Amino acid sequence: MYLVLLAWGYVVVMMAIAEALSPQGTVLGAFFTLLLYGLGPMALAIYVMGTPLRRKARRRQAATASGSGAPDGRAEPPAVPQEPRIPPVREEP
């Protein structure tokens, strides 16, 4: 799909150049051709194509936030501190 957008961008740039170099055309007309035929529709197409990625990211963020109450984002509770297996050596006074 990005290849189609690239090709459309090429066509629009060529249209803008033809508008600017035409005897009846103006640079302002070329600018609006580039803006309204090129950047506007291409931005809309990229936004629509990115919708599934944004939806996945939103679901992943919601699952991470609601899945655990821990501030570090882990699903399991932290380990309980255990008694040391080897008692510390105590020196006699």
C-alpha positions as CSV (number, residue, x, y, z in Angstrom):
1,M,0.0,0.0,0.0
2,Y,2.9,2.3,0.6
3,L,4.0,1.8,-3.0
4,V,0.6,3.3,-4.1
5,L,1.2,6.3,-1.9
6,L,4.7,6.8,-3.2
7,A,3.4,6.6,-6.8
8,W,0.5,9.0,-6.0
9,G,3.1,11.4,-4.5
10,Y,5.1,11.3,-7.7
11,V,2.1,12.0,-9.8
12,V,1.1,15.0,-7.6
13,V,4.6,16.5,-7.6
14,M,4.6,16.2,-11.4
15,M,1.1,17.9,-11.5
16,A,2.4,20.7,-9.3
17,I,5.5,21.2,-11.5
18,A,3.3,21.4,-14.6
19,E,1.0,23.9,-12.8
20,A,4.0,26.1,-11.8
21,L,5.7,26.0,-15.2
22,S,2.5,26.5,-17.3
23,P,1.9,29.9,-18.8
24,Q,-1.5,30.1,-17.2
25,G,-0.4,28.5,-13.9
26,T,1.0,30.1,-10.8
27,V,3.2,28.9,-8.0
28,L,0.3,29.5,-5.6
29,G,-1.8,27.2,-7.7
30,A,1.0,24.6,-7.7
31,F,1.2,24.8,-3.9
32,F,-2.5,24.2,-3.5
33,T,-2.4,21.4,-6.0
34,L,0.4,19.8,-3.9
35,L,-1.5,20.4,-0.7
36,L,-5.1,19.4,-1.7
37,Y,-4.3,16.6,-4.2
38,G,-1.2,15.2,-2.5
39,L,-0.6,15.8,1.2
40,G,-4.3,15.9,2.3
41,P,-5.4,12.6,0.8
42,M,-2.0,10.9,1.5
43,A,-2.2,11.9,5.2
44,L,-5.8,10.6,5.4
45,A,-4.7,7.3,3.8
46,I,-1.8,6.9,6.2
47,Y,-4.0,7.6,9.2
48,V,-6.6,5.0,8.0
49,M,-3.9,2.4,7.4
50,G,-2.4,3.0,10.8
51,T,-5.8,2.3,12.6
52,P,-5.1,-1.4,13.3
53,L,-1.7,-0.6,14.8
54,R,-3.1,2.1,17.1
55,R,-6.0,-0.3,18.2
56,K,-3.5,-3.1,19.1
57,A,-1.3,-0.6,21.0
58,R,-4.4,0.7,22.9
59,R,-5.5,-2.9,23.8
60,R,-2.0,-3.9,24.9
61,Q,-1.7,-0.8,27.1
62,A,-5.1,-1.5,28.6
63,A,-4.2,-5.1,29.3
64,T,-0.9,-4.1,30.9
65,A,-2.6,-1.4,33.1
66,S,-5.5,-3.5,34.2
67,G,-3.7,-6.9,34.4
68,S,-1.6,-6.0,37.5
69,G,-1.7,-3.7,40.4
70,A,2.0,-3.7,40.8
71,P,3.7,-0.4,39.9
72,D,6.4,-2.2,37.9
73,G,3.8,-3.8,35.6
74,R,4.5,-7.4,36.6
75,A,1.6,-9.8,36.9
76,E,3.0,-11.9,39.8
77,P,3.5,-10.5,43.3
78,P,7.0,-10.0,44.5
79,A,8.7,-12.8,46.3
80,V,8.5,-13.0,50.1
81,P,11.8,-12.5,51.8
82,Q,13.1,-15.8,53.1
83,E,15.2,-16.5,56.1
84,P,18.8,-17.1,55.3
85,R,19.7,-20.7,55.2
86,I,23.1,-20.4,56.8
87,P,22.9,-18.5,60.1
88,P,25.3,-15.7,60.5
89,V,28.5,-16.4,62.5
90,R,28.4,-14.7,65.8
91,E,31.6,-13.8,67.5
92,E,31.9,-14.2,71.2
93,P,32.7,-11.0,73.2
